[in-house]
Amino acid sequence: MAGFLARRLLNYAVLVVVAASLAYLLAATALNPRSNYADRTPKPPPAVVDAQLTALNLNDKTPLLQRYATWAGGVLRGDFGKSVAGAPVNEDLKRRMGVTFRLVVLGMLFGSLLGVLVGAFAAVRQYGWFDRLSTALSFVVLAVPVVVLANMLILAAAWANEHLFGRSVFLVSGEYTDGLEAGFWGHVVDRLQHLILPTISLSVGLVAVFSRYQRNMMLDVQGADFVRTALAKGLSRRRALVKHALRTALIPVVTYFAFTFGALLTGATFTEKIFGWHGLGEQLINSIFTNDVNTVAAISLLAAVAVLCAALASDLLHAALDPRVRA
């Protein structure tokens, strides 16, 4: 088991280096920080622009590999450099990391767990009303883009606040209410009210994906020989399905976990913009528009690390479910 995890960690470390390097090289090649000075009035002298870009390690007149070496050396020391505005990238990303990963982790947990439960129950009740309803709803959700779904949730929340509750239960903008004076628990409730809609926006698509995947895996194993043997030994059908069939059917699903985490990070970019959450996704879009190479590269590196951490979690779950991996 230890050797298995050690090999995985080594592979993931190499992948992080490759992903971060490609992200920086692509950003440094595609983005043009010099254009930020072109429309200034009065226009700064070329020597001043060169000096400023050199100080930020963004000067396109410096060889690309030299800029990359400078950036990589800083990353090894925990320094992601400075933004085009001259502010340290680290300070801004520390706050935004918590915003994005809080949203993504909650969406991942709710989406995957609920999707597994829905898919397993649909397989056990194959061709029943629940199976047909969950199948239809899953395809409807998968056909709706995240942007459309988020705006539909905002409209539904506004209607519910006005006609059902008569007050603002679902809050649609920002992470919290500025200037709120309600004590500790009041602030906790306020943050939860802001968190509901973005979490649903990210979770619903995952529920649809995981439920379809889990249903198919469950159908493959619930009629297998080892399940019939467990039933023949006197185990109840419910316990045989939960203890043997569901555990086996979960193995391919947890492998899929890492890939959906990467897709969830992409969906979080739009969700943050729509709901006014100031996280990494919002900053990534802003950084591309402002030609901020160092910030784009730093966010890409963090995203790569997050996806590979999800892959490691997937490996651990795989090992917990499959004794052959532990051996």
C-alpha positions in Angstrom: 0.0 0.0 0.0 2.8 2.4 0.9 4.7 1.6 -2.3 1.5 2.2 -4.3 0.9 5.6 -2.8 4.6 6.6 -3.1 4.6 5.8 -6.8 1.3 7.7 -7.2 2.7 10.8 -5.4 5.9 10.7 -7.6 3.8 10.6 -10.7 1.6 13.4 -9.5 4.6 15.6 -8.6 5.9 15.2 -12.2 2.5 16.0 -13.6 2.2 19.1 -11.5 5.6 20.3 -12.8 4.7 19.6 -16.4 1.2 21.3 -16.1 2.6 24.4 -14.4 5.4 24.8 -16.8 3.1 24.5 -19.9 0.6 26.9 -18.3 3.3 29.5 -17.7 4.9 29.1 -21.2 1.5 29.3 -22.8 0.4 32.4 -20.8 3.8 34.1 -21.4 3.5 33.5 -25.1 -0.2 34.3 -25.6 -0.6 37.3 -23.3 1.0 40.7 -24.0 1.5 42.8 -20.8 3.2 45.6 -22.8 -0.2 46.4 -24.4 -1.4 47.6 -20.9 0.8 50.7 -21.3 -0.2 51.5 -24.9 -3.4 53.5 -24.1 -2.1 55.4 -21.1 -2.1 59.2 -21.2 0.6 60.5 -21.3 2.2 57.5 -22.9 5.2 56.4 -20.8 8.6 56.3 -22.6 9.7 52.8 -23.9 12.6 52.7 -21.4 10.2 53.2 -18.5 7.9 50.5 -19.8 10.8 48.1 -20.3 12.1 48.8 -16.7 8.7 48.2 -15.2 8.1 45.0 -17.2 11.6 43.7 -16.3 10.9 44.4 -12.6 7.8 42.2 -12.9 9.5 39.5 -15.0 7.1 40.3 -17.8 9.3 41.9 -20.4 8.8 40.2 -23.7 12.3 41.3 -24.8 13.8 39.0 -22.2 14.1 35.4 -23.5 11.2 33.2 -22.6 13.2 30.5 -21.0 15.0 33.1 -18.8 11.7 34.4 -17.7 10.5 30.9 -17.0 13.6 30.1 -15.0 13.0 33.2 -12.9 9.4 32.3 -12.3 10.1 28.7 -11.5 12.8 29.7 -9.0 10.3 31.9 -7.2 7.7 29.2 -7.2 10.1 26.8 -5.5 10.5 29.4 -2.8 6.7 29.9 -2.5 6.7 33.2 -4.4 4.4 33.5 -7.4 5.8 36.8 -8.4 3.9 40.1 -8.9 0.8 41.0 -10.8 0.7 43.6 -13.6 -0.3 46.2 -11.0 2.9 45.4 -9.0 1.0 43.7 -6.1 2.2 40.3 -4.8 0.3 37.5 -6.4 0.5 35.4 -3.2 -1.6 37.8 -1.1 -4.5 37.9 -3.4 -4.5 34.2 -4.1 -4.5 33.3 -0.4 -7.9 34.8 0.1 -9.4 33.6 -3.2 -8.2 30.0 -2.7 -10.4 29.7 0.4 -13.4 31.1 -1.5 -13.1 28.8 -4.5 -12.1 25.5 -2.8 -14.8 26.0 -0.1 -17.4 26.2 -2.9 -15.9 23.4 -5.0 -15.4 20.9 -2.2 -18.9 21.4 -0.9 -20.3 21.0 -4.5 -18.2 17.9 -5.0 -19.3 16.2 -1.8 -23.0 16.9 -2.2 -23.0 16.2 -5.9 -21.1 12.9 -5.7 -22.8 11.5 -2.6 -26.3 12.3 -3.7 -25.5 11.1 -7.3 -24.3 7.7 -6.0 -27.3 7.3 -3.8 -29.7 8.2 -6.6 -27.9 5.9 -9.1 -27.8 3.0 -6.7 -31.5 3.3 -5.8 -32.5 3.7 -9.4 -30.6 0.5 -10.3 -32.2 -1.5 -7.5 -35.6 -0.2 -8.7 -34.8 -0.7 -12.3 -37.6 0.5 -14.7 -39.7 1.7 -11.7 -41.0 5.3 -11.4 -37.9 6.5 -9.6 -35.6 5.1 -12.2 -37.5 6.7 -15.0 -37.9 10.0 -13.3 -34.2 10.2 -12.3 -33.1 9.3 -15.8 -35.3 12.0 -17.4 -34.2 14.7 -14.9 -30.5 13.7 -15.4 -30.7 14.2 -19.2 -32.5 17.5 -18.7 -29.8 18.7 -16.3 -27.0 17.5 -18.5 -28.5 19.4 -21.5 -28.5 22.7 -19.6 -25.2 24.7 -19.4 -24.0 25.9 -15.9 -24.6 29.5 -16.9 -28.2 28.9 -17.8 -28.8 26.7 -14.7 -27.3 29.4 -12.4 -29.5 32.1 -13.8 -32.6 29.8 -13.5 -31.7 29.2 -9.9 -31.5 33.0 -9.3 -35.0 33.5 -10.8 -36.4 30.6 -8.9 -34.9 31.9 -5.6 -36.3 35.4 -6.2 -39.7 34.0 -6.8 -39.5 31.8 -3.7 -38.3 34.7 -1.5 -41.2 36.9 -2.6 -44.1 34.4 -2.8 -43.2 31.5 -0.4 -41.2 33.0 2.4 -42.0 36.7 2.2 -38.4 37.5 3.1 -34.9 36.9 1.7 -34.1 33.3 2.5 -32.0 32.6 -0.6 -29.3 35.3 -1.1 -27.9 35.5 -4.6 -25.0 37.9 -4.6 -21.7 37.7 -2.7 -20.3 35.5 0.0 -21.8 37.4 2.9 -23.7 40.5 3.7 -21.5 43.5 4.3 -22.0 45.4 7.6 -24.2 42.7 9.1 -24.4 42.9 12.9 -26.0 39.6 14.0 -23.5 37.9 16.2 -21.6 34.7 15.5 -24.6 32.5 14.6 -26.2 35.2 12.6 -23.0 35.4 10.4 -23.0 31.6 10.1 -26.6 31.6 8.9 -25.9 34.5 6.5 -23.0 32.7 4.9 -25.1 29.6 4.5 -27.8 31.6 2.8 -25.3 32.9 0.3 -23.8 29.4 -0.1 -27.0 27.5 -1.0 -27.5 28.6 -4.6 -23.9 28.4 -5.8 -23.5 24.9 -4.2 -26.7 23.7 -5.9 -25.5 25.2 -9.2 -22.4 23.1 -9.0 -23.9 20.0 -7.4 -26.9 19.4 -9.7 -24.7 18.6 -12.8 -22.6 16.2 -10.7 -25.7 14.5 -9.3 -26.8 13.8 -12.9 -23.4 12.5 -14.0 -22.7 10.3 -11.0 -26.3 8.9 -10.9 -26.0 7.7 -14.5 -22.6 6.2 -13.9 -23.5 4.6 -10.6 -26.7 3.2 -12.0 -24.9 1.4 -14.9 -22.2 0.1 -12.6 -24.7 -1.2 -10.1 -26.7 -2.9 -12.8 -23.5 -4.7 -13.9 -22.8 -6.2 -10.5 -26.1 -6.8 -8.7 -26.7 -10.0 -10.7 -23.1 -11.2 -10.4 -22.1 -14.6 -8.9 -20.7 -13.2 -5.7 -24.0 -11.4 -4.9 -26.0 -14.5 -5.6 -23.6 -16.5 -3.4 -24.1 -14.0 -0.6 -27.9 -14.3 -1.0 -27.6 -18.1 -1.0 -25.7 -18.0 2.3 -28.7 -16.3 4.0 -27.7 -12.6 3.7 -30.7 -10.3 3.2 -31.0 -8.7 -0.3 -30.6 -5.2 1.1 -27.4 -6.2 3.0 -26.0 -8.1 0.0 -26.6 -5.1 -2.3 -25.0 -2.6 0.1 -22.1 -4.7 1.4 -21.1 -6.4 -1.8 -22.7 -5.0 -4.9 -22.5 -1.3 -4.0 -19.0 -1.6 -2.7 -17.8 -3.2 -6.0 -19.8 -0.8 -8.1 -18.2 2.2 -6.4 -14.7 1.3 -7.5 -15.1 2.7 -11.1 -17.0 5.7 -9.8 -14.2 6.8 -7.4 -11.8 6.6 -10.3 -14.0 9.0 -12.1 -13.9 11.4 -9.1 -10.6 13.2 -10.1 -11.9 14.0 -13.6 -15.1 15.5 -12.4 -13.2 17.6 -9.9 -11.4 19.3 -12.8 -14.7 19.9 -14.6 -16.1 21.3 -11.4 -13.3 23.9 -11.2 -14.2 25.0 -14.7 -17.9 25.3 -13.7 -16.9 27.3 -10.6 -15.4 30.0 -12.9 -18.9 30.8 -14.3 -20.6 30.3 -10.9 -18.4 32.7 -9.2 -19.0 35.4 -11.8 -22.7 35.0 -11.7 -23.1 34.9 -8.0 -20.5 37.5 -7.2 -18.0 35.3 -5.4 -14.5 36.7 -5.6 -12.6 33.5 -6.1 -9.9 32.0 -8.4 -12.2 31.6 -11.3 -13.2 35.3 -11.4 -9.6 36.3 -11.0 -8.5 34.0 -13.8 -10.9 35.7 -16.2 -9.8 39.2 -15.0 -6.1 38.2 -15.3 -6.5 37.1 -18.9 -8.1 40.4 -19.8 -5.3 42.4 -18.1 -2.5 40.2 -19.6 -1.4 39.2 -16.1 0.9 36.3 -16.9 2.1 35.5 -13.3 -1.5 35.4 -11.9 -2.7 33.2 -14.7 0.2 30.8 -14.2 -0.3 30.7 -10.4 -4.0 29.9 -10.7 -3.2 27.2 -13.3 -0.7 25.7 -10.9 -3.1 25.7 -8.0 -5.8 24.1 -10.2 -3.3 21.4 -11.2 -2.4 20.7 -7.6 -6.1 20.6 -6.6 -7.0 18.1 -9.4 -4.1 15.8 -8.5 -5.0 16.0 -4.8 -8.5 14.8 -5.9 -6.8 12.0 -7.9 -4.9 11.0 -4.8 -8.1 11.0 -2.8 -9.6 8.8 -5.5 -6.6 6.4 -5.2 -7.1 6.2 -1.4 -10.8 5.5 -1.9 -10.0 2.8 -4.5 -7.6 1.2 -2.1 -10.1 1.2 0.7 -12.8 -0.4 -1.5 -10.5 -2.9 -3.3 -8.3 -5.2 -1.2 -6.3 -6.2 -4.2 -4.8 -2.6 -4.4 -3.8 -2.8 -0.7 -2.0 -6.1 -1.4 
